[in-house]
């Protein structure tokens, strides 16, 4: 088994689509295709045949290319069983704890509601790759459109249990704005301050800030640190439950 070869395709204003290619079998998945043409162009350039379309949730900027890609390649659409009615062209329905095989590369499926009720993530442990859609961002997390703060904290806690070297392949380039907010929560976090400098330089040079590592996120992302007293103090909730602190941090980001 070889690690996945992962290609990042920037589309729309700030979305990322990913191609994940298993060199051992030739199987190739696209993750959250907002649109089809850039995906087809990259597949042709690489000489890869699309076998699967992996959706994390139903929003159009994650599934908008499903049907065109399926028609062009015959790829199987994979999504959450609970959200099947909202995933265009779904063929393979998965749920919490399922083991999905992309050729020889295996992924664990996590149900991570909060941003949407049917959000899932795919963790390819051998490739250290987490495709988390809009649940976790670099220095941020998704808005709570269809879930509660407690749900989202529980979802993020599943990611917190993964190894530090896990690479977070989130679906948007939101890091600069997330960094500005994070700095209002933990003003004295040296890891965060150093990371903000790196992010600013990368964006100045037009470089992506994604993927990040889960180790980085654990040290700097306020949404993964709601159980830290420094974060609780910053939002006036010293001693409160982590889910309560998380909900307040998320509210502050909503109005930031």
C-alpha positions, -999 to 999 in steps of 0.1 A, spaced: 0 0 0 13 34 -10 3 68 5 -23 87 -14 -11 113 -38 -32 144 -30 -38 173 -54 -54 206 -43 -76 224 -68 -86 260 -58 -120 270 -72 -146 297 -69 -136 324 -44 -120 304 -17 -129 267 -21 -106 238 -23 -114 206 -41 -91 176 -36 -81 147 -58 -69 116 -38 -51 90 -60 -41 56 -48 -10 47 -69 -12 10 -60 -46 5 -76 -51 36 -98 -83 45 -80 -89 82 -77 -114 101 -57 -125 138 -58 -135 153 -25 -163 179 -24 -163 189 -61 -180 223 -62 -176 224 -100 -166 198 -126 -144 214 -153 -113 221 -132 -115 185 -119 -117 171 -154 -88 192 -165 -66 181 -136 -75 144 -141 -66 147 -178 -33 164 -170 -24 136 -145 -37 108 -166 -60 96 -138 -94 80 -141 -120 92 -115 -135 63 -96 -152 80 -66 -168 113 -56 -165 118 -18 -190 143 -3 -187 156 32 -220 174 32 -248 186 9 -240 223 4 -238 232 -33 -202 244 -31 -193 208 -22 -217 188 -44 -223 211 -74 -200 191 -97 -213 156 -87 -237 149 -116 -214 163 -143 -185 143 -130 -205 112 -126 -218 115 -162 -183 121 -176 -165 94 -157 -190 69 -142 -175 76 -108 -195 64 -77 -208 91 -54 -202 85 -17 -221 103 11 -238 101 44 -267 76 46 -286 100 67 -283 128 41 -289 107 10 -318 128 -1 -295 159 -3 -264 143 -20 -269 145 -58 -263 111 -75 -254 92 -44 -245 55 -49 -227 44 -18 -241 54 16 -218 54 46 -222 62 83 -202 65 115 -174 40 119 -176 26 83 -144 17 66 -143 30 30 -118 16 5 -104 38 -22 -84 10 -41 -60 -2 -14 -63 30 7 -87 27 36 -106 55 53 -126 57 85 -159 76 83 -168 100 111 -202 116 115 -195 152 125 -228 171 127 -228 208 136 -223 227 103 -250 205 88 -269 177 104 -255 151 79 -218 162 78 -192 135 76 -154 133 73 -130 108 59 -98 99 77 -71 80 56 -49 70 85 -21 55 65 -18 87 45 -22 110 75 -50 127 57 -83 141 71 -108 154 46 -131 173 70 -151 196 47 -165 225 66 -163 211 102 -127 220 110 -107 248 93 -72 261 98 -76 281 129 -114 279 127 -145 257 124 -178 258 104 -208 279 113 -236 261 131 -263 261 104 -280 228 114 -266 219 147 -258 230 183 -225 241 199 -225 209 219 -229 188 188 -200 206 171 -178 203 201 -184 166 202 -177 164 165 -144 183 168 -135 161 198 -134 131 174 -106 150 154 -88 159 186 -82 122 192 -63 118 160 -25 119 158 -7 153 156 8 145 122 -27 142 107 -30 167 78 -62 187 78 -75 190 42 -103 215 49 -125 229 21 -119 267 23 -90 292 25 -104 311 55 -72 311 75 -63 348 75 -97 359 88 -97 330 113 -63 342 125 -75 377 131 -103 363 153 -81 337 171 -58 366 181 -87 382 200 -92 350 221 -56 340 230 -36 372 227 -7 357 246 -4 323 230 31 323 215 23 294 192 -6 313 177 14 345 173 42 327 155 17 309 133 -1 342 124 33 355 111 37 324 89 2 327 76 5 364 67 37 356 48 22 327 29 -8 347 18 14 377 8 31 353 -16 -1 338 -28 5 304 -12 -22 282 4 -23 278 42 -40 245 38 -34 217 47 -23 224 83 -14 197 108 -37 186 137 -8 193 160 -7 229 149 -45 232 153 -44 218 188 -19 244 198 -35 274 181 -71 269 171 -94 284 197 -123 261 186 -102 230 195 -91 246 228 -124 253 245 -113 230 273 -83 253 280 -87 277 309 -70 304 288 -98 303 263 -125 301 290 -111 331 307 -109 350 275 -147 347 270 -156 352 307 -165 316 313 -138 303 337 -147 269 350 -175 263 325 -180 231 305 -160 229 273 -191 228 252 -204 260 268 -171 277 262 -170 265 226 -206 278 219 -196 313 232 -164 313 211 -184 303 180 -210 331 187 -182 356 190 -168 345 156 -202 348 141 -204 385 150 -167 393 146 
